Amino acid sequence: MRLLLVEDDDRVAAALSAVLAKHGFDVTHARSGEEALRALLPAQGPSYGCVLLDLGLPDQDGFEVCSRIRRRTSTPVIMVTARADVRSRIHGLNLGADDYVVKPYDTGELLARIHAVGRRPPLRPGAESAAPAPADGAGAAERPPAGSLQLGPVDIELPTRRVMVSGEPIALTRKEFDLLALLAQRPGVVFRREQIISEVWRTSWEGTGRTLEVHVASLRAKLRMPSMIETVRGVGYRLVVPAV
């Protein structure tokens, strides 16, 4: 896999590039946001499988870089930053980042997250992947039905990946939609955290649990119905159909 590492600290970049190279990755290093955006132009050669994006860049904030990347390509973006606050995590994911890793991190965790986003089917720029397959109580997966789901005031259009609340469109990130679509297949059924991570992130890596919590918090805020996604302590989450 080709990786684009966006990091202004040459020592950090050199050390990480060496580790990634040992694991078979072809790493290109960009030191600024503009350099990264130029590297992602189609004319620059084969596409990248993932972008590792630091937020503290010299020319512009990494959030803005992520937003500009997402407008031109669907290449997975993993934010790798020292900003550990939940607000920054939610903001990054809302801008379209596929994952968020806080420095200092375990190298094994970062590698697992890169492989996780790399297992996702490739997308055309601006396109979205199909809705994820739901899991039943035993963890078996099957294709979600075509069409729409109506859950009280919430309408979920699976083919077009659109969500409406009381007739108002709600902008969700790719993973937020995948999470909502998964839970909506079986309202009232508890989905284990491990199930959700397996279905939505396609990984069993335990470190993804924090990312799941951030996505749930963001989804609750966007739907403006915090009680719609209920936490089942020690188990996982379930969707509760709100009253009309």
N, C-alpha and C positions, 0 to 999 in steps of 0.2 A: 504494500500500500504506500502511495505517496502521501506525505504529510507536509503541511505548511505550518511551520512554527513561527508565530508572531511574538517576538520577545526582544525588548530593547537592551537587555543586559547580556552582553556577549559571553560572559563566563557561565551564566545560567544556561544560555542557549547551547553553548559548546558541550557542557556536561550532559544535558538532556539529549542532545542530538546523538552523542556517542552511545548512550544507553539505548535509544530507539533504533539506531543502526544495528546494534548487536542483536536486536530482536527482529531484524529483517525489514525495517521501514526505510524508505527513501525520503530523507528529510531536506526540505528547503527552508532556509532561515530568512525571515523578513524582520527588519529592525524597526519598522514604523507602519502605521496604518496604511498610508499611501503605497508603500512598497508591497504590502500584503495584497491590496486591491489590484495592483498591477499584475501581480503573480497569478491572480485568479482569472485574468482575462483569457478567453479561449485561444487567442493567438500565441499564448506563452507555452503551449505544449499540452501533454496529457493532463487530464484533470486530477485534482487531489481527492483522496479518500476521506480526509478530515483536516480541519483547521484547529490548531491549538492556539488559542488567543489570550494573550495577557491583556489586562485592562489598563495598566499604567504605561501608556505609550507616549513618546515625546511629542508627536504632532497632533494627536487627537485622542479623545477618550475611547477606550476599547468598546464601550457600548455603542457608540456611533459607528465604529468599524463593523461591528456585528450586524447592525441594522442595514448598512450599505451592502455587506456581503449577502444578506438574506434577500435583498431586493434584486440581486443579479444572479444568484445561484442557490441551489438546494444542498450544496456541500455541507456535511455535518460540521458543526462548530462546537468545540468544547472550550469553555472559558476556564483558564488556569490562572488564578489570581490570589492575592493575599486578602482580598475583601471577603470577610467571612460572614457579614451581617445578612440576615434573612431578606431584607429589602433589596439588597444588591442581587441576591440569588434570584428573587422573583422577577426583578427588572430584566436581568439577563435572559431568563427563560421566556419572558413575555416578548422580548425582541427577536426570539427565534433560535436562541442557543439550544443545542440538543442536550447539553450537560454542563455541569458547573463543578469544578474541582478547586478546593481551597489549598493554598500553599501554607506550610509545607505539607506535602502529600507523600504517600507511599508509592513508589514506582510501580509496584504490582497493581495497585488500584488504578493508576492512570492507564496502564497497558490494558487492563480489563475493560475500562470504559471506552478506549479507542476501538478495541475489538467489538464491543457491543454496538457502537454506532456503525461500525463497518459491516455488520451483518444485516443492516437494513437494506432493502432493495434500492437500487439507484433510482433517482427521480429526475425528471426534466426540471429546469429552472422554473420556479413558480408553481410547480405541480405538487400535489399531495399524494401520499401513499394511500392504499386502500385501508379501510377501517380494520382494526385488529380482530382476530378471532377471539370469541369469548371462551371462558373456561367454566365447566360445570363444577359441581361440588367435588368431583374426583380429580379435577385438573385436566380433563380431556378438552381438546379444542375443536371447534367447528366453525365454518364460515358464518358471519353474521348475515341475516336476511337483507335483501335489497329493500330499498324504500326508506320510509321515515319512521321514527319512534316519537310518540307523543306522551309526555310525562307531565301531566298537569299543564302548567303554562309553558313548558319547555318542549320545543320541537327540535328533533335531531334528524337531519337529512344525511343518511349514510353515504349515498353515492357522491354527493357534492360536498360533503364534510362541512355543512352549514348548521349553525345552531341559532335558534330564535327563542327569545324569552318574552312572552306576551307580545309577540309580533315584532320585537326589536332584535335585529341581528347582533350577535355577540362574537367578537373576534377572539378566537382561541388559537394557541400555538398548536403545532402538530401533536405533541405529546399530550397536551391538555385535552384535545379532541379524542385521541386514542383512549385516554383514561376514562373520559365520560362515556364514550361509546361502549367500552367494555362493561362498566358498571350498569349501564342502561339496558343491556341485553337481559338482565335478570334482576329487576328491582326487588329489593328486600333480601336478596341472597348475599351472604357475606363472602367477599373475595379475600382470601389470605394475602398478606403483603407479598409473600413469595410468588403467588399466582400472578398478581398484578405486575410485578417486576419482570417476571418471565414473559408475560404476554405483551406488555407495552414496551419494555426496554430490551426484551429478548436476551436477558442475561440472568444469572443467578447470583451475581456479585453482591454481597451484603452492603457494600458502600453505597449502592443505589438507593437504599432506604431513605436517606436524608433527602435525596432528590425527589422521591415520591412524596414526602411530606410537604415539600415546597410546592410541588405541582397541585396537590390537593388544596392547599391554602390559597393559591392563585385562582384555581377553578371556583372555589367557594365565593371568592370576592367578585369574580367576573359574573357569575350567575346571580349574585346578590341574594343568595339563599344558602347561608352557611349550613343549615340543618339538612339540606338535600343530600349531602354526602356525610354519612354518619360514621364516626370512628368507633370500631368495636375493639375495646382495649385489649391489647395482647394478641389480637388476631389479624385485623385488617380493616376493610371499609365496606360499606354497603350503601346503595342508593335508595333513598326514601322518596317516593313520589309525592311532590307537594300538592296541596289542595288548590283547585283553580280559584 
